[in-house]
Amino acid sequence: MLFLPSFQIIIKRERERDLAAYWWGRELCLLYFTGTGAWSRKADVCGLPEKSLTDPCAVWVRGAETRRGKAVMPYNSAHHCVVEVENFLFVLGGEDQWNPNGKHSTNFVSRYDPRFNSWIQLPPMQERRASFYACRLDKNLYVIGGRNETGYLSSVECYNLETNEWRYVSSLPQPLAAHAGAVHNGKIYISGGVHNGEYVPWLYCYDPVMDVWARKQDMNTKRAIHTLAVMNDRLYAIGGNHLKGFSHLDVMLVECYDPKGDQWNILQTPILEGRSGPGCAVLDDSIYLVGGYSWSMGAYKSSTICYSPEKGTWTELEGDVAEPLAGPACSTVVLPACVPYNK
């Protein structure tokens, strides 16, 4: 089944003026890159039902105005990653068809320019990978773990943004897929995931200067297909699911990690509802989760929920995304008010 990619913009911030000739009236928005369409109930190896995506579209919400247009990626993809670099968006890997064994994973890399609503293709990763983590740190992109036709991956690749070249760095201590990650204080943190079919509570930290991985304190709960967000020197593990026997259970607990003390704490306010595979991004002082799958409800979600660490509260935003979905890749970006959308 094919995944037809698109992007949608769902959150806007205040406008800025006259920062560049073309960038008049621009906005900081949250975008997610994915497809939309019908979903079946067959679970894949990382715990999300199989999906069939159709009708790619783009929605840009600006005040009371909503614009629709198409900005199709150069290739089909799902279970991919998106990384923002100086307001360009890099879309990496994923799979162009659903397969429980990762046989359709890709090594494609493309860059999106929001000024001109255009794509260019970049040098591919050295390995195909889906259900992995990608991030930017200094002048490099890192892609970590995942899965392909060979199984679960421990390999880590580094892309130099100046030389346009990929190279391998130190591998994860264990192969992982469907894990979450975040960058904090010059280091990369990887939490949870699936290791050879088993859900794990592990936390690893990568030091790019020393090129070494270190095991940190485990989470209190095993989880995969979750999110890891950084705010105010804390890491927040949110959502995901784990296995009890042969049943998938939503992880409702929200955990907060203190890197200095190497300690996890369970927060008093759980997530509003189960969310496996939501898109996640931090905007201003809140953490946003877009879509996701609720195992307790047996349903894909079209709503967006927002967590405020300062207030310790969850809010469900008004309005839904185009269709219920899980597995979008999200990022924040400054978008010009005059993007040349195709009709």
C-alpha positions as YAML, in Angstrom:
chain: A
units: angstrom
residues:
- id: 1
  name: MET
  ca: [0.00, 0.00, 0.00]
- id: 2
  name: LEU
  ca: [1.36, 3.40, -0.99]
- id: 3
  name: PHE
  ca: [2.06, 6.38, 1.21]
- id: 4
  name: LEU
  ca: [1.50, 9.65, -0.65]
- id: 5
  name: PRO
  ca: [3.32, 12.40, 1.26]
- id: 6
  name: SER
  ca: [2.20, 15.96, 1.82]
- id: 7
  name: PHE
  ca: [2.57, 18.64, 4.43]
- id: 8
  name: GLN
  ca: [0.09, 20.52, 6.55]
- id: 9
  name: ILE
  ca: [0.50, 23.61, 8.66]
- id: 10
  name: ILE
  ca: [-1.68, 23.82, 11.72]
- id: 11
  name: ILE
  ca: [-0.32, 26.37, 14.17]
- id: 12
  name: LYS
  ca: [0.62, 29.98, 13.60]
- id: 13
  name: ARG
  ca: [2.48, 32.59, 15.60]
- id: 14
  name: GLU
  ca: [2.65, 36.38, 15.35]
- id: 15
  name: ARG
  ca: [3.60, 37.92, 12.02]
- id: 16
  name: GLU
  ca: [6.92, 39.66, 11.39]
- id: 17
  name: ARG
  ca: [7.57, 42.46, 8.90]
- id: 18
  name: ASP
  ca: [10.12, 43.39, 6.29]
- id: 19
  name: LEU
  ca: [12.80, 40.90, 7.25]
- id: 20
  name: ALA
  ca: [13.62, 40.22, 3.61]
- id: 21
  name: ALA
  ca: [12.23, 41.26, 0.27]
- id: 22
  name: TYR
  ca: [10.34, 38.02, -0.26]
- id: 23
  name: TRP
  ca: [9.65, 37.22, 3.38]
- id: 24
  name: TRP
  ca: [7.20, 40.03, 4.14]
- id: 25
  name: GLY
  ca: [4.39, 39.02, 6.47]
- id: 26
  name: ARG
  ca: [5.90, 35.69, 7.45]
- id: 27
  name: GLU
  ca: [4.76, 33.38, 10.25]
- id: 28
  name: LEU
  ca: [6.32, 30.73, 12.48]
- id: 29
  name: CYS
  ca: [4.25, 27.62, 11.92]
- id: 30
  name: LEU
  ca: [4.24, 23.96, 12.81]
- id: 31
  name: LEU
  ca: [4.25, 21.71, 9.76]
- id: 32
  name: TYR
  ca: [3.79, 17.99, 9.52]
- id: 33
  name: PHE
  ca: [4.91, 15.82, 6.62]
- id: 34
  name: THR
  ca: [2.80, 12.76, 5.94]
- id: 35
  name: GLY
  ca: [-0.06, 11.41, 3.84]
- id: 36
  name: THR
  ca: [-3.77, 11.15, 4.51]
- id: 37
  name: GLY
  ca: [-6.34, 8.51, 3.79]
- id: 38
  name: ALA
  ca: [-7.85, 5.18, 4.83]
- id: 39
  name: TRP
  ca: [-6.34, 2.92, 7.48]
- id: 40
  name: SER
  ca: [-6.67, -0.81, 8.13]
- id: 41
  name: ARG
  ca: [-6.24, -2.62, 11.46]
- id: 42
  name: LYS
  ca: [-3.32, -4.97, 10.82]
- id: 43
  name: ALA
  ca: [-0.50, -4.15, 13.25]
- id: 44
  name: ASP
  ca: [3.08, -3.84, 12.03]
- id: 45
  name: VAL
  ca: [6.22, -4.82, 13.94]
- id: 46
  name: CYS
  ca: [6.41, -1.46, 15.70]
- id: 47
  name: GLY
  ca: [2.84, -1.52, 16.95]
- id: 48
  name: LEU
  ca: [0.87, 0.67, 14.54]
- id: 49
  name: PRO
  ca: [-1.82, -0.64, 12.21]
- id: 50
  name: GLU
  ca: [-1.08, -0.78, 8.50]
- id: 51
  name: LYS
  ca: [-1.99, 2.33, 6.57]
- id: 52
  name: SER
  ca: [-2.94, 3.26, 3.05]
- id: 53
  name: LEU
  ca: [-2.53, 6.93, 2.25]
- id: 54
  name: THR
  ca: [-4.21, 8.86, -0.52]
- id: 55
  name: ASP
  ca: [-5.12, 12.40, -1.62]
- id: 56
  name: PRO
  ca: [-2.07, 14.46, -0.53]
- id: 57
  name: CYS
  ca: [-2.92, 18.04, 0.30]
- id: 58
  name: ALA
  ca: [-1.63, 21.08, 2.19]
- id: 59
  name: VAL
  ca: [-3.49, 23.33, 4.59]
- id: 60
  name: TRP
  ca: [-2.14, 26.68, 5.70]
- id: 61
  name: VAL
  ca: [-4.08, 28.32, 8.53]
- id: 62
  name: ARG
  ca: [-3.42, 32.04, 8.93]
- id: 63
  name: GLY
  ca: [-5.75, 33.82, 11.29]
- id: 64
  name: ALA
  ca: [-9.28, 33.13, 10.10]
- id: 65
  name: GLU
  ca: [-8.01, 32.33, 6.61]
- id: 66
  name: THR
  ca: [-7.33, 28.81, 5.40]
- id: 67
  name: ARG
  ca: [-5.55, 28.12, 2.12]
- id: 68
  name: ARG
  ca: [-5.31, 24.74, 0.48]
- id: 69
  name: GLY
  ca: [-2.83, 23.61, -2.12]
- id: 70
  name: LYS
  ca: [-0.54, 20.72, -3.04]
- id: 71
  name: ALA
  ca: [3.16, 20.38, -2.29]
- id: 72
  name: VAL
  ca: [3.91, 16.75, -2.98]
- id: 73
  name: MET
  ca: [7.31, 15.40, -1.99]
- id: 74
  name: PRO
  ca: [9.55, 13.95, -4.72]
- id: 75
  name: TYR
  ca: [8.80, 10.41, -3.52]
- id: 76
  name: ASN
  ca: [6.33, 8.52, -1.33]
- id: 77
  name: SER
  ca: [7.31, 8.08, 2.30]
- id: 78
  name: ALA
  ca: [6.06, 7.16, 5.76]
- id: 79
  name: HIS
  ca: [7.80, 6.38, 9.07]
- id: 80
  name: HIS
  ca: [10.33, 9.01, 8.01]
- id: 81
  name: CYS
  ca: [11.95, 11.96, 9.82]
- id: 82
  name: VAL
  ca: [12.04, 15.70, 9.24]
- id: 83
  name: VAL
  ca: [14.75, 18.06, 10.55]
- id: 84
  name: GLU
  ca: [14.78, 21.86, 10.39]
- id: 85
  name: VAL
  ca: [18.07, 23.55, 9.48]
- id: 86
  name: GLU
  ca: [18.07, 27.35, 9.18]
- id: 87
  name: ASN
  ca: [14.45, 27.27, 8.03]
- id: 88
  name: PHE
  ca: [15.01, 24.55, 5.43]
- id: 89
  name: LEU
  ca: [13.37, 21.19, 6.08]
- id: 90
  name: PHE
  ca: [15.25, 17.95, 5.48]
- id: 91
  name: VAL
  ca: [13.06, 14.88, 4.99]
- id: 92
  name: LEU
  ca: [14.93, 11.61, 5.44]
- id: 93
  name: GLY
  ca: [14.25, 7.93, 4.90]
- id: 94
  name: GLY
  ca: [11.01, 6.17, 5.69]
- id: 95
  name: GLU
  ca: [9.30, 3.57, 3.54]
- id: 96
  name: ASP
  ca: [7.48, 4.03, 0.23]
- id: 97
  name: GLN
  ca: [5.16, 1.06, 0.84]
- id: 98
  name: TRP
  ca: [4.00, -0.56, 4.03]
- id: 99
  name: ASN
  ca: [5.75, -3.81, 4.91]
- id: 100
  name: PRO
  ca: [6.10, -5.40, 8.38]
- id: 101
  name: ASN
  ca: [9.68, -6.45, 7.64]
- id: 102
  name: GLY
  ca: [10.97, -3.11, 6.38]
- id: 103
  name: LYS
  ca: [11.44, -4.34, 2.81]
- id: 104
  name: HIS
  ca: [10.34, -1.00, 1.36]
- id: 105
  name: SER
  ca: [12.47, 1.28, 3.55]
- id: 106
  name: THR
  ca: [14.38, 4.00, 1.68]
- id: 107
  name: ASN
  ca: [17.59, 5.98, 2.03]
- id: 108
  name: PHE
  ca: [16.25, 9.08, 0.24]
- id: 109
  name: VAL
  ca: [17.01, 12.59, 1.49]
- id: 110
  name: SER
  ca: [15.27, 15.73, 0.23]
- id: 111
  name: ARG
  ca: [15.31, 19.36, 1.26]
- id: 112
  name: TYR
  ca: [12.23, 21.61, 1.22]
- id: 113
  name: ASP
  ca: [12.53, 25.37, 0.70]
- id: 114
  name: PRO
  ca: [9.40, 27.07, 2.12]
- id: 115
  name: ARG
  ca: [10.21, 30.34, 0.33]
- id: 116
  name: PHE
  ca: [9.51, 28.84, -3.07]
- id: 117
  name: ASN
  ca: [7.54, 25.72, -2.09]
- id: 118
  name: SER
  ca: [10.20, 23.61, -3.82]
- id: 119
  name: TRP
  ca: [12.23, 20.42, -3.27]
- id: 120
  name: ILE
  ca: [15.73, 19.28, -4.14]
- id: 121
  name: GLN
  ca: [17.20, 15.82, -3.69]
- id: 122
  name: LEU
  ca: [20.38, 15.36, -1.64]
- id: 123
  name: PRO
  ca: [22.91, 12.51, -1.30]
- id: 124
  name: PRO
  ca: [21.14, 9.43, 0.11]
- id: 125
  name: MET
  ca: [21.93, 7.82, 3.42]
- id: 126
  name: GLN
  ca: [24.30, 4.86, 3.26]
- id: 127
  name: GLU
  ca: [21.60, 2.56, 4.65]
- id: 128
  name: ARG
  ca: [17.86, 2.37, 4.09]
- id: 129
  name: ARG
  ca: [15.98, 3.00, 7.30]
- id: 130
  name: ALA
  ca: [12.46, 3.60, 8.64]
- id: 131
  name: SER
  ca: [11.13, 4.11, 12.20]
- id: 132
  name: PHE
  ca: [14.37, 5.83, 13.21]
- id: 133
  name: TYR
  ca: [15.38, 9.14, 14.78]
- id: 134
  name: ALA
  ca: [17.04, 12.08, 13.03]
- id: 135
  name: CYS
  ca: [18.28, 15.41, 14.34]
- id: 136
  name: ARG
  ca: [20.63, 18.29, 13.72]
- id: 137
  name: LEU
  ca: [23.61, 19.00, 15.97]
- id: 138
  name: ASP
  ca: [26.02, 21.79, 15.02]
- id: 139
  name: LYS
  ca: [26.94, 21.35, 11.34]
- id: 140
  name: ASN
  ca: [25.74, 17.77, 11.07]
- id: 141
  name: LEU
  ca: [22.58, 15.69, 10.70]
- id: 142
  name: TYR
  ca: [22.44, 12.39, 12.56]
- id: 143
  name: VAL
  ca: [20.23, 9.39, 11.73]
- id: 144
  name: ILE
  ca: [20.02, 6.76, 14.45]
- id: 145
  name: GLY
  ca: [18.82, 3.16, 14.40]
- id: 146
  name: GLY
  ca: [15.56, 2.14, 12.74]
- id: 147
  name: ARG
  ca: [14.75, -0.90, 10.65]
- id: 148
  name: ASN
  ca: [15.06, -2.15, 7.08]
- id: 149
  name: GLU
  ca: [15.00, -5.48, 5.26]
- id: 150
  name: THR
  ca: [17.95, -6.72, 7.36]
- id: 151
  name: GLY
  ca: [16.09, -6.17, 10.65]
- id: 152
  name: TYR
  ca: [16.62, -3.73, 13.51]
- id: 153
  name: LEU
  ca: [19.53, -1.31, 13.13]
- id: 154
  name: SER
  ca: [22.16, -0.08, 15.56]
- id: 155
  name: SER
  ca: [24.07, 1.94, 12.97]
- id: 156
  name: VAL
  ca: [24.35, 5.73, 13.18]
- id: 157
  name: GLU
  ca: [25.15, 7.98, 10.22]
- id: 158
  name: CYS
  ca: [26.33, 11.57, 10.21]
- id: 159
  name: TYR
  ca: [25.73, 13.99, 7.31]
- id: 160
  name: ASN
  ca: [28.04, 17.00, 7.04]
- id: 161
  name: LEU
  ca: [25.97, 19.98, 5.90]
- id: 162
  name: GLU
  ca: [29.04, 21.72, 4.49]
- id: 163
  name: THR
  ca: [30.65, 18.86, 2.54]
- id: 164
  name: ASN
  ca: [27.40, 17.11, 1.58]
- id: 165
  name: GLU
  ca: [28.82, 13.75, 2.66]
- id: 166
  name: TRP
  ca: [27.63, 10.88, 4.86]
- id: 167
  name: ARG
  ca: [29.84, 8.88, 7.23]
- id: 168
  name: TYR
  ca: [29.32, 6.34, 9.99]
- id: 169
  name: VAL
  ca: [29.90, 7.19, 13.64]
- id: 170
  name: SER
  ca: [29.67, 4.99, 16.74]
- id: 171
  name: SER
  ca: [26.70, 2.63, 16.66]
- id: 172
  name: LEU
  ca: [24.00, 2.33, 19.30]
- id: 173
  name: PRO
  ca: [24.87, -0.26, 21.94]
- id: 174
  name: GLN
  ca: [21.77, -2.21, 20.86]
- id: 175
  name: PRO
  ca: [19.66, -2.29, 17.66]
- id: 176
  name: LEU
  ca: [16.53, -0.16, 18.08]
- id: 177
  name: ALA
  ca: [13.48, 0.94, 16.09]
- id: 178
  name: ALA
  ca: [10.43, 3.06, 16.94]
- id: 179
  name: HIS
  ca: [12.43, 4.92, 19.58]
- id: 180
  name: ALA
  ca: [12.24, 8.64, 20.34]
- id: 181
  name: GLY
  ca: [15.03, 11.17, 20.55]
- id: 182
  name: ALA
  ca: [15.94, 14.72, 21.45]
- id: 183
  name: VAL
  ca: [18.95, 17.05, 21.50]
- id: 184
  name: HIS
  ca: [19.94, 18.75, 24.73]
- id: 185
  name: ASN
  ca: [23.09, 20.63, 25.71]
- id: 186
  name: GLY
  ca: [25.12, 19.36, 22.76]
- id: 187
  name: LYS
  ca: [24.18, 15.69, 23.23]
- id: 188
  name: ILE
  ca: [21.64, 13.33, 21.68]
- id: 189
  name: TYR
  ca: [19.26, 11.34, 23.88]
- id: 190
  name: ILE
  ca: [17.45, 8.19, 22.67]
- id: 191
  name: SER
  ca: [14.62, 6.70, 24.74]
- id: 192
  name: GLY
  ca: [12.59, 3.52, 24.57]
- id: 193
  name: GLY
  ca: [11.78, 1.74, 21.32]
- id: 194
  name: VAL
  ca: [11.64, -1.85, 20.17]
- id: 195
  name: HIS
  ca: [14.67, -4.14, 20.42]
- id: 196
  name: ASN
  ca: [14.34, -7.39, 18.48]
- id: 197
  name: GLY
  ca: [10.58, -7.39, 19.06]
- id: 198
  name: GLU
  ca: [10.73, -6.39, 22.75]
- id: 199
  name: TYR
  ca: [9.64, -3.01, 24.11]
- id: 200
  name: VAL
  ca: [12.34, -1.39, 26.26]
- id: 201
  name: PRO
  ca: [12.62, 1.50, 28.79]
- id: 202
  name: TRP
  ca: [16.23, 2.31, 27.91]
- id: 203
  name: LEU
  ca: [17.79, 5.76, 27.71]
- id: 204
  name: TYR
  ca: [21.05, 6.34, 25.85]
- id: 205
  name: CYS
  ca: [23.09, 9.53, 25.51]
- id: 206
  name: TYR
  ca: [25.49, 10.23, 22.63]
- id: 207
  name: ASP
  ca: [28.43, 12.60, 22.94]
- id: 208
  name: PRO
  ca: [29.46, 13.69, 19.41]
- id: 209
  name: VAL
  ca: [32.78, 15.12, 20.57]
- id: 210
  name: MET
  ca: [33.92, 11.83, 22.12]
- id: 211
  name: ASP
  ca: [31.86, 9.74, 19.67]
- id: 212
  name: VAL
  ca: [30.61, 7.50, 22.48]
- id: 213
  name: TRP
  ca: [27.25, 6.29, 23.78]
- id: 214
  name: ALA
  ca: [26.45, 6.10, 27.50]
- id: 215
  name: ARG
  ca: [23.59, 4.26, 29.20]
- id: 216
  name: LYS
  ca: [21.49, 6.47, 31.45]
- id: 217
  name: GLN
  ca: [18.69, 5.82, 33.91]
- id: 218
  name: ASP
  ca: [15.86, 3.76, 32.42]
- id: 219
  name: MET
  ca: [12.39, 5.24, 32.12]
- id: 220
  name: ASN
  ca: [9.79, 4.00, 34.58]
- id: 221
  name: THR
  ca: [7.74, 2.53, 31.74]
- id: 222
  name: LYS
  ca: [8.56, 0.58, 28.61]
- id: 223
  name: ARG
  ca: [7.31, 2.44, 25.57]
- id: 224
  name: ALA
  ca: [7.75, 2.79, 21.82]
- id: 225
  name: ILE
  ca: [6.32, 4.98, 19.05]
- id: 226
  name: HIS
  ca: [6.33, 7.81, 21.58]
- id: 227
  name: THR
  ca: [7.80, 11.30, 21.63]
- id: 228
  name: LEU
  ca: [10.68, 12.92, 23.50]
- id: 229
  name: ALA
  ca: [10.56, 16.71, 23.78]
- id: 230
  name: VAL
  ca: [13.00, 19.17, 25.38]
- id: 231
  name: MET
  ca: [11.90, 22.20, 27.36]
- id: 232
  name: ASN
  ca: [13.53, 24.14, 30.20]
- id: 233
  name: ASP
  ca: [16.45, 21.69, 30.62]
- id: 234
  name: ARG
  ca: [14.08, 18.73, 30.95]
- id: 235
  name: LEU
  ca: [13.19, 15.88, 28.61]
- id: 236
  name: TYR
  ca: [9.54, 14.81, 28.43]
- id: 237
  name: ALA
  ca: [8.62, 11.26, 27.34]
- id: 238
  name: ILE
  ca: [5.01, 11.33, 26.16]
- id: 239
  name: GLY
  ca: [2.63, 8.82, 24.60]
- id: 240
  name: GLY
  ca: [3.46, 5.57, 22.87]
- id: 241
  name: ASN
  ca: [2.42, 2.05, 23.80]
- id: 242
  name: HIS
  ca: [3.79, -1.19, 25.19]
- id: 243
  name: LEU
  ca: [2.87, -4.86, 25.04]
- id: 244
  name: LYS
  ca: [1.10, -6.91, 27.70]
- id: 245
  name: GLY
  ca: [1.02, -10.41, 26.37]
- id: 246
  name: PHE
  ca: [-0.17, -9.94, 22.80]
- id: 247
  name: SER
  ca: [-2.13, -6.75, 23.50]
- id: 248
  name: HIS
  ca: [-0.96, -3.20, 22.87]
- id: 249
  name: LEU
  ca: [-1.63, -0.83, 25.77]
- id: 250
  name: ASP
  ca: [-1.50, 2.96, 25.66]
- id: 251
  name: VAL
  ca: [1.13, 4.53, 27.91]
- id: 252
  name: MET
  ca: [-0.73, 7.31, 29.68]
- id: 253
  name: LEU
  ca: [2.04, 8.38, 32.09]
- id: 254
  name: VAL
  ca: [4.15, 11.40, 31.21]
- id: 255
  name: GLU
  ca: [7.73, 11.18, 32.44]
- id: 256
  name: CYS
  ca: [10.21, 14.01, 32.94]
- id: 257
  name: TYR
  ca: [13.98, 13.47, 32.85]
- id: 258
  name: ASP
  ca: [16.59, 15.65, 34.55]
- id: 259
  name: PRO
  ca: [19.89, 15.24, 32.63]
- id: 260
  name: LYS
  ca: [21.97, 16.70, 35.46]
- id: 261
  name: GLY
  ca: [20.61, 14.32, 38.08]
- id: 262
  name: ASP
  ca: [20.08, 11.42, 35.64]
- id: 263
  name: GLN
  ca: [16.63, 10.86, 37.11]
- id: 264
  name: TRP
  ca: [13.11, 10.28, 35.76]
- id: 265
  name: ASN
  ca: [9.98, 11.52, 37.52]
- id: 266
  name: ILE
  ca: [6.38, 10.63, 36.68]
- id: 267
  name: LEU
  ca: [4.29, 13.78, 36.35]
- id: 268
  name: GLN
  ca: [0.95, 14.12, 38.11]
- id: 269
  name: THR
  ca: [-0.91, 14.97, 34.91]
- id: 270
  name: PRO
  ca: [-1.18, 12.06, 32.45]
- id: 271
  name: ILE
  ca: [-1.80, 12.52, 28.73]
- id: 272
  name: LEU
  ca: [-5.44, 13.22, 27.83]
- id: 273
  name: GLU
  ca: [-5.76, 10.03, 25.77]
- id: 274
  name: GLY
  ca: [-3.58, 7.35, 24.27]
- id: 275
  name: ARG
  ca: [-1.38, 8.57, 21.43]
- id: 276
  name: SER
  ca: [0.97, 6.21, 19.59]
- id: 277
  name: GLY
  ca: [2.95, 7.70, 16.73]
- id: 278
  name: PRO
  ca: [1.88, 11.33, 17.11]
- id: 279
  name: GLY
  ca: [3.75, 14.13, 15.45]
- id: 280
  name: CYS
  ca: [5.54, 16.25, 18.02]
- id: 281
  name: ALA
  ca: [7.04, 19.73, 18.06]
- id: 282
  name: VAL
  ca: [7.80, 22.44, 20.61]
- id: 283
  name: LEU
  ca: [6.46, 25.91, 19.88]
- id: 284
  name: ASP
  ca: [6.87, 28.79, 22.32]
- id: 285
  name: ASP
  ca: [6.26, 27.33, 25.79]
- id: 286
  name: SER
  ca: [4.22, 24.26, 24.86]
- id: 287
  name: ILE
  ca: [4.60, 20.75, 23.44]
- id: 288
  name: TYR
  ca: [2.22, 19.89, 20.61]
- id: 289
  name: LEU
  ca: [1.12, 16.38, 19.63]
- id: 290
  name: VAL
  ca: [-0.52, 15.98, 16.23]
- id: 291
  name: GLY
  ca: [-2.69, 12.94, 15.52]
- id: 292
  name: GLY
  ca: [-1.65, 9.49, 16.71]
- id: 293
  name: TYR
  ca: [-3.37, 6.19, 17.39]
- id: 294
  name: SER
  ca: [-5.32, 5.32, 20.56]
- id: 295
  name: TRP
  ca: [-5.27, 1.61, 21.32]
- id: 296
  name: SER
  ca: [-7.94, 1.91, 24.01]
- id: 297
  name: MET
  ca: [-10.28, 3.64, 21.56]
- id: 298
  name: GLY
  ca: [-9.14, 1.63, 18.55]
- id: 299
  name: ALA
  ca: [-9.02, 4.84, 16.53]
- id: 300
  name: TYR
  ca: [-6.68, 7.19, 14.72]
- id: 301
  name: LYS
  ca: [-6.87, 10.76, 15.96]
- id: 302
  name: SER
  ca: [-7.34, 13.94, 13.98]
- id: 303
  name: SER
  ca: [-7.02, 16.34, 16.89]
- id: 304
  name: THR
  ca: [-4.01, 18.20, 18.26]
- id: 305
  name: ILE
  ca: [-3.30, 18.31, 21.99]
- id: 306
  name: CYS
  ca: [-0.95, 20.68, 23.75]
- id: 307
  name: TYR
  ca: [0.99, 20.29, 27.01]
- id: 308
  name: SER
  ca: [2.25, 23.22, 29.07]
- id: 309
  name: PRO
  ca: [5.07, 22.10, 31.41]
- id: 310
  name: GLU
  ca: [4.87, 25.37, 33.30]
- id: 311
  name: LYS
  ca: [1.17, 24.93, 34.11]
- id: 312
  name: GLY
  ca: [1.21, 21.16, 34.11]
- id: 313
  name: THR
  ca: [-1.94, 21.09, 31.99]
- id: 314
  name: TRP
  ca: [-3.17, 19.51, 28.75]
- id: 315
  name: THR
  ca: [-5.38, 21.32, 26.22]
- id: 316
  name: GLU
  ca: [-7.09, 20.01, 23.10]
- id: 317
  name: LEU
  ca: [-6.94, 22.60, 20.34]
- id: 318
  name: GLU
  ca: [-9.97, 23.58, 18.32]
- id: 319
  name: GLY
  ca: [-10.13, 22.19, 14.81]
- id: 320
  name: ASP
  ca: [-8.82, 18.93, 13.40]
- id: 321
  name: VAL
  ca: [-6.26, 17.95, 10.80]
- id: 322
  name: ALA
  ca: [-7.61, 16.86, 7.43]
- id: 323
  name: GLU
  ca: [-8.01, 13.19, 8.35]
- id: 324
  name: PRO
  ca: [-7.20, 10.93, 11.32]
- id: 325
  name: LEU
  ca: [-3.59, 9.77, 11.08]
- id: 326
  name: ALA
  ca: [-0.53, 8.52, 12.94]
- id: 327
  name: GLY
  ca: [3.17, 8.73, 12.21]
- id: 328
  name: PRO
  ca: [3.56, 12.28, 10.89]
- id: 329
  name: ALA
  ca: [6.98, 13.93, 11.08]
- id: 330
  name: CYS
  ca: [6.74, 17.45, 12.50]
- id: 331
  name: SER
  ca: [8.85, 20.57, 12.66]
- id: 332
  name: THR
  ca: [8.49, 24.31, 13.19]
- id: 333
  name: VAL
  ca: [9.45, 26.70, 10.42]
- id: 334
  name: VAL
  ca: [9.01, 30.35, 9.46]
- id: 335
  name: LEU
  ca: [6.70, 30.36, 6.46]
- id: 336
  name: PRO
  ca: [6.34, 33.32, 4.08]
- id: 337
  name: ALA
  ca: [2.84, 34.70, 3.64]
- id: 338
  name: CYS
  ca: [3.12, 34.40, -0.13]
- id: 339
  name: VAL
  ca: [4.08, 30.77, -0.64]
- id: 340
  name: PRO
  ca: [3.41, 29.89, -4.33]
- id: 341
  name: TYR
  ca: [1.03, 26.98, -3.72]
- id: 342
  name: ASN
  ca: [-0.01, 24.92, -6.72]
- id: 343
  name: LYS
  ca: [-3.70, 24.72, -7.42]
...
